[in-house]
């Protein structure tokens, strides 16, 4: 049986934690930062964890992740 291919776009966006959760970088911190509050920008710096329903979809795209 051939190897399964990883979706490279998903591999660049998501990382798996040691407990198996899917981690991602939050969007909205690239440009137009002057109108965003300091608190909002600070919270966007931290990585997010996908919800359970979204994790199932992301795990299918990362077969060896």
N, C-alpha and C positions, 0 to 999 in steps of 0.2 A: 504494500500500500504506500503511495507517495506521501511525502510530507505535506502537511496543511500549510497554506500560505497565511502569513500575518497581514492584516490590513495595515499598511504602513502609515496611513493618515491617523488611525487610531493609536498606533504605537507611539507616535510623536505627541499625542494629546494626553494620553492616560498612562499612569504608572500604578502598579499593584503594591499595596502595603503588605507587611509580613502576615497580617491576619486575613488577607485576601480581599480587602476592600479596594475600590477603585478611586484613585486620587487624580485630581485635575487642577490646572491653574485657572483661576477665575478670570472672566473677561471684563473689559472695561477700564484697563489701566494703561492703555497705549497712548492715547492722545485726547485732546479736549479735557484736560485735567483741571483747568482753572475754575470751572463751574461746579466741580465735585468737591464735597466737603472733605476736610482732613480725616475725619473719622471714617468716611466711606472709603477713601483711598487706602487707609491703613488696614481696613478689613478686607479689601480686595487683594492685598499682598499675600495673605495666607492661602494655602491650597484648600480646595473643597473636596468633599467626599460625595460620590454619586449616591442617589437614593437606590433602594433595593431593586426597584423595577428597572432603572437605568443601568444598574450594575449587570443585570442579566444580559442586556443587549450588548454592553461593552465587552463582556467576557467572551462572547461569541466571536468578536472581531480580533481578540487576542488569544488564540488557541494555546500558545506556549507561554503566556504571560504569568 
